[in-house]
Amino acid sequence: MRFGIFYEHQLPRPWRDGDELQLFREALDQVELADRVGIDFAWEVEHHFLEEYSHSSAPEVFLAACSQRTKQIRLGHGITLMAPNYNHPARVAERIATLDLVSGGRVEWGTGESASLTELAGFNVPVGEKRPMWLEAVEQCANMMTMTPYPGFEGKYFSMPCRNIVPKPVQKPHPPLWVACSNRETIRLAARLGIGALTFAFVDPAEARLWVDEYYRALRDECVPIGHAINAQIAMVTGFSLHPDQQEALRRGLDGFRFFTYGLEHYYANGTHRPGRSDLWKAFEANPPPPRETFQRGLGTPEQMRAHLRGFAEAGVDQVVFIQQGGRNRHEHICAALELFAREVMPEFRDAEAAHQQRKLETIGPIIEAAMRRKVYLRPAADQDIPDIVALGRSVAVQR
């Protein structure tokens, strides 16, 4: 099993001058440390207007900065919002490819629909249309990164003429493709499309086994790839706070993880928000969520963490992603926990990873080959259909 760290860039009120600067500087230091100790992935969200919960509206900038301070860690969009109202598909293709180039081929291309009305309404994305928007944009983005030239497209949600989208990514045909999943239905959708499942649901290892089994069953029986390659991977998130003393681990990490889930519920489930006026941290302190067993998963001693992770490994999960930056969690505690994890927990799982990947390849290799034969490809542009584009100055001169 492999491991990732995950960033929302949370910043509870009250805010002081320099707080956001410190937040980003510390996050960059944490990613650099994670790379140095052998963590495999750094995931960065894209959110807009979600005050306190997520100040990560330009993940491509943050990940590009990470790429210049690291050598091995994979740099994941977790996720890129794909509705054209957020990001035109050609701009996504250009940014993903550019990040892949500047990182030397280390990008993981996570995608998603968005589920917060604060964001959706802010960009005039109809709630009932976000799934088909995502489907259309993801498929065409993959085509843009692989076709020379891209033949053009007339769709329901965006259209563009024939153009050659440059640059092209290092990884061929394109970086590994993922989708954010919050329930078993989207897990099955990911498998049907041949996409890695980046699962943002806090499930226990027993439930994880059910999700994994459903994913691979759908991959075998129903997969028609939306991209030009299949990424058969399942990642699941958990809390993270590690210390030799369990109570100290809880003291350092529990409130941060509880605020993470509080903000999630505020923006996505049951909150009412006033832009620039609502104070999530104050409301959280006044009415904290009741204790849940979920809050303590991944928070404890190295031995407790090993036992927690063994359940995921036995369920067939490929990657566990740690939510270590939440609420008011302190930078020095996050760094100490990462170093302790790398020293006392990670080796057990690292030693078994090569054998796991070999067994998996032998099992699903034929399934992937069969699924790729079912893919329907966009027809390339014939030479006679590629337009001649007259320069603007020449066009104006001719018209005169």
C-alpha positions in Angstrom: 0.0 0.0 0.0 1.1 3.6 -0.7 0.4 6.8 1.2 -0.6 10.3 0.4 -1.1 13.6 2.2 -4.0 15.9 1.5 -4.5 19.6 1.6 -7.6 21.8 1.8 -5.5 24.7 3.2 -7.9 25.3 6.1 -7.6 28.6 7.9 -10.1 29.2 10.8 -11.0 32.7 11.8 -10.0 35.1 13.2 -7.6 36.0 10.4 -4.5 38.2 10.9 -2.3 39.7 8.2 0.2 37.1 7.1 -1.9 34.1 8.1 -2.5 32.9 4.5 1.2 33.4 3.7 2.2 31.3 6.6 -0.3 28.7 5.8 1.1 28.2 2.3 4.7 28.3 3.3 4.1 25.7 6.0 2.3 23.5 3.5 5.2 23.7 1.1 7.6 22.8 3.9 5.4 19.8 4.8 5.3 18.5 1.2 9.0 18.9 0.9 9.4 16.9 4.2 6.9 14.2 2.9 9.0 13.8 -0.2 12.2 13.4 1.8 10.8 10.7 4.1 9.2 8.7 1.3 5.5 9.6 1.2 4.2 8.7 -2.2 1.5 11.4 -3.1 0.6 15.0 -2.3 -3.0 15.8 -3.1 -4.4 19.3 -3.4 -8.1 20.3 -3.8 -9.7 22.9 -5.9 -12.4 24.9 -4.1 -13.8 28.3 -4.4 -15.3 30.7 -1.8 -15.3 28.1 1.0 -13.9 30.4 3.7 -12.0 28.7 6.6 -12.7 25.3 5.2 -10.6 25.6 2.1 -8.4 28.4 0.8 -7.2 26.3 -2.2 -8.6 27.9 -5.3 -5.5 27.6 -7.5 -4.1 24.1 -7.0 -2.0 24.1 -10.2 0.0 27.0 -8.7 0.6 25.3 -5.4 1.5 21.9 -7.0 3.9 23.7 -9.4 5.6 25.2 -6.4 5.8 21.7 -4.8 7.3 20.3 -8.0 10.3 22.5 -7.6 10.9 21.6 -4.0 10.5 17.8 -4.4 12.0 14.9 -6.4 9.9 11.8 -6.1 6.5 12.5 -4.6 3.5 12.3 -7.0 1.6 15.6 -7.3 -2.2 15.0 -7.4 -5.1 17.2 -8.3 -7.6 16.1 -5.8 -9.5 17.4 -7.7 -9.8 19.6 -10.7 -13.3 20.9 -11.1 -14.3 20.0 -14.6 -17.5 21.8 -15.4 -16.6 24.3 -18.2 -18.0 27.2 -16.1 -15.2 26.5 -13.7 -12.4 25.6 -16.1 -12.6 25.3 -19.9 -11.4 21.8 -20.9 -8.6 23.1 -23.1 -7.2 25.2 -20.2 -7.4 22.1 -18.0 -5.5 20.0 -20.6 -2.9 22.8 -20.9 -2.4 23.1 -17.2 -2.2 19.4 -16.5 0.4 18.9 -19.3 2.5 21.9 -18.2 2.5 20.6 -14.6 3.5 17.2 -15.8 6.4 18.8 -17.7 7.7 21.0 -14.9 7.4 18.0 -12.4 9.2 15.5 -14.7 6.1 13.4 -15.2 4.7 13.2 -11.6 1.1 14.4 -12.1 -2.1 12.5 -11.0 -5.1 14.0 -12.7 -8.0 13.9 -10.3 -11.3 15.2 -11.5 -14.7 16.0 -10.0 -18.1 17.6 -10.4 -18.3 19.9 -7.3 -21.1 19.5 -4.7 -21.2 22.8 -2.8 -23.9 25.3 -3.7 -21.6 28.1 -2.7 -19.3 27.1 -5.5 -21.9 25.8 -8.1 -24.1 28.9 -7.9 -21.0 31.2 -7.8 -20.0 29.9 -11.3 -23.6 29.4 -12.5 -23.3 25.6 -12.7 -26.8 24.0 -12.7 -26.9 21.4 -10.0 -28.8 19.0 -12.2 -26.2 19.4 -15.0 -23.0 18.9 -13.2 -22.6 15.2 -13.8 -23.1 15.4 -17.6 -20.8 18.5 -17.6 -18.1 16.5 -15.9 -18.5 13.5 -18.2 -18.2 15.7 -21.4 -15.3 17.7 -20.1 -13.2 14.7 -18.8 -13.5 12.8 -22.1 -12.6 15.8 -24.2 -9.7 16.8 -22.0 -8.2 13.3 -22.4 -8.7 13.6 -26.1 -7.0 17.0 -26.1 -3.9 15.6 -24.4 -3.5 12.7 -26.8 -4.6 13.9 -30.3 -2.6 16.0 -32.7 -4.5 18.0 -33.7 -7.6 17.8 -31.5 -10.3 17.7 -34.2 -12.7 20.0 -32.5 -16.0 19.3 -30.7 -19.6 20.4 -30.7 -21.0 19.4 -27.3 -23.9 20.4 -25.1 -21.8 22.3 -22.6 -18.9 23.5 -24.6 -17.7 23.7 -28.2 -14.4 24.5 -29.9 -12.9 24.3 -33.3 -10.0 22.1 -34.4 -6.8 23.1 -32.6 -3.6 21.4 -31.5 -3.5 21.7 -27.7 0.1 22.2 -26.5 2.1 21.3 -24.6 1.6 17.5 -24.3 2.2 15.7 -21.0 5.3 13.6 -20.3 3.2 10.7 -19.2 1.6 8.9 -22.2 -1.2 8.9 -23.2 -2.0 11.2 -20.3 -1.5 11.3 -16.5 -3.4 8.8 -14.4 -7.0 9.7 -14.3 -9.1 9.8 -11.0 -12.5 10.9 -9.9 -13.6 12.0 -6.4 -16.0 9.5 -4.9 -18.2 10.0 -1.9 -20.4 6.9 -2.0 -20.6 3.4 -3.4 -22.5 4.6 -6.5 -19.6 6.9 -7.6 -17.2 4.0 -6.9 -19.1 1.9 -9.4 -19.1 4.9 -11.8 -15.4 5.2 -11.5 -14.9 1.6 -12.4 -17.3 1.7 -15.3 -15.2 4.6 -16.8 -11.8 3.0 -16.0 -10.9 5.8 -13.5 -9.1 5.6 -10.2 -11.5 6.1 -7.2 -10.3 9.0 -5.0 -12.6 8.2 -2.1 -13.5 11.1 0.2 -15.7 9.0 2.5 -14.5 8.1 6.0 -15.2 4.3 5.9 -13.7 1.6 8.1 -11.7 -1.2 6.6 -14.7 -3.6 6.7 -16.8 -1.3 4.6 -13.7 -0.5 2.4 -13.6 -4.2 1.4 -17.2 -3.9 0.0 -16.3 -0.8 -2.0 -13.2 -2.5 -3.4 -15.1 -5.6 -4.4 -17.8 -3.5 -6.1 -15.2 -1.5 -7.9 -13.4 -4.4 -9.4 -16.6 -6.3 -10.2 -17.8 -3.2 -12.3 -14.3 -2.8 -13.8 -14.5 -6.4 -15.0 -18.1 -6.5 -16.3 -19.0 -2.9 -17.3 -15.9 -0.8 -18.0 -15.8 1.3 -21.1 -12.9 3.7 -20.6 -13.5 7.5 -20.7 -9.7 8.2 -21.0 -7.1 6.7 -23.2 -5.7 4.4 -20.4 -7.2 2.7 -17.3 -6.2 3.7 -13.8 -7.4 0.8 -11.7 -6.6 2.3 -8.3 -8.6 2.9 -5.1 -7.5 5.6 -2.5 -9.3 6.2 0.8 -8.8 9.0 3.3 -8.4 8.8 7.0 -7.5 11.2 9.8 -3.8 11.5 10.8 -2.1 12.4 14.1 0.7 10.3 15.4 2.6 10.3 18.7 4.1 7.6 21.0 1.4 8.6 23.5 -2.2 8.1 22.3 -3.7 10.9 24.4 -1.1 13.3 23.0 -1.9 12.2 19.5 -5.6 12.9 20.1 -4.8 16.3 21.8 -2.8 17.3 18.8 -5.1 16.1 16.0 -8.7 15.5 17.1 -10.0 19.0 17.1 -8.5 19.6 13.6 -10.1 16.6 12.2 -13.5 17.4 13.9 -13.3 20.9 12.4 -12.6 19.3 9.0 -15.8 17.3 9.1 -17.7 20.3 10.6 -16.7 22.5 7.7 -17.6 19.7 5.3 -21.1 19.4 6.7 -21.5 23.2 6.9 -20.9 23.7 3.2 -22.2 20.5 1.7 -25.0 19.2 4.0 -26.7 21.4 6.6 -25.1 24.8 7.0 -26.2 28.4 6.1 -23.3 30.6 5.0 -23.0 34.4 4.7 -19.9 35.3 2.6 -17.4 37.3 4.5 -19.5 37.2 7.7 -20.0 33.6 8.9 -17.5 32.5 11.4 -17.1 28.7 11.2 -14.6 28.3 14.0 -16.6 30.3 16.4 -19.7 28.2 15.6 -17.7 25.0 15.8 -16.4 25.9 19.3 -19.9 26.9 20.4 -21.5 23.7 19.1 -18.9 21.0 18.3 -20.1 17.8 16.7 -20.8 14.9 19.1 -18.1 12.4 19.6 -17.8 9.8 16.8 -15.6 6.8 16.5 -14.8 8.0 13.0 -13.0 11.0 14.4 -10.3 8.8 16.1 -9.4 6.6 13.2 -5.8 7.3 12.2 -5.1 9.3 15.4 -2.9 7.4 17.9 0.3 5.6 18.4 2.4 4.0 15.6 1.1 0.5 16.6 -2.5 1.7 16.5 -1.8 3.2 13.1 -0.3 0.0 11.8 -3.3 -2.0 12.9 -5.7 0.6 11.3 -3.8 0.5 8.0 -3.5 -3.3 7.9 -7.3 -3.4 7.6 -7.2 -1.2 4.5 -4.3 -3.2 3.0 -6.2 -6.5 3.5 -9.3 -4.9 1.9 -7.3 -4.2 -1.3 -7.0 -0.5 -0.9 -4.1 0.8 -3.0 -3.5 4.1 -1.2 -4.4 5.7 2.1 -4.5 9.5 2.1 -3.9 11.3 5.4 -5.9 14.4 6.4 -3.2 16.0 8.6 -3.9 19.7 8.0 -7.2 20.6 9.5 -8.5 23.3 11.8 -5.7 24.7 14.0 -3.4 21.7 13.7 0.1 22.9 14.2 2.8 22.7 11.6 5.5 21.3 14.0 3.1 18.5 15.1 2.3 17.6 11.5 6.0 17.4 10.6 6.8 15.3 13.7 4.0 12.9 12.9 5.1 12.5 9.3 8.6 11.7 10.5 7.4 9.2 13.1 5.1 7.6 10.5 7.9 7.2 8.0 10.2 5.7 10.6 7.9 3.4 12.5 4.9 2.6 10.4 5.6 2.9 6.6 8.4 0.2 6.3 5.9 -2.6 6.9 3.7 -1.6 4.0 6.6 -0.5 1.7 8.2 -3.9 1.9 5.0 -5.5 0.7 4.1 -3.1 -2.1 6.1 -4.6 -5.0 4.5 -8.0 -4.4 1.1 -6.5 -4.2 1.5 -4.6 -7.5 2.7 -7.8 -9.2 -0.2 -9.9 -8.0 -2.6 -7.1 -9.0 -1.1 -6.8 -12.5 -1.5 -10.6 -13.0 -5.1 -10.5 -11.9 -6.5 -7.4 -13.7 -4.1 -7.2 -16.7 -6.5 -9.2 -18.9 -9.5 -7.3 -17.5 -7.9 -4.0 -18.5 -7.0 -5.3 -22.0 -10.6 -6.4 -22.6 -12.0 -3.0 -21.4 -9.7 -1.0 -23.6 -11.0 -2.9 -26.6 -14.5 -1.6 -25.8 -13.4 2.1 -25.9 -14.9 4.3 -28.5 -12.4 6.8 -29.8 -13.0 10.2 -31.2 -12.4 10.2 -34.9 -9.1 12.0 -35.8 -9.3 14.9 -38.2 -8.6 14.1 -41.8 -6.0 16.3 -43.4 -8.6 18.0 -45.6 -10.7 18.8 -42.5 -7.9 20.6 -40.7 -8.6 24.4 -41.2 -6.3 27.1 -42.3 -6.4 29.8 -39.7 -5.8 33.2 -41.2 -3.9 35.6 -38.9 -6.0 38.5 -37.5 -4.0 41.2 -39.2 -4.2 39.5 -42.6 -7.9 38.9 -42.1 -8.5 42.5 -41.4 -6.5 43.6 -44.4 -8.4 41.3 -46.7 -11.7 42.5 -45.4 -10.7 46.1 -46.2 
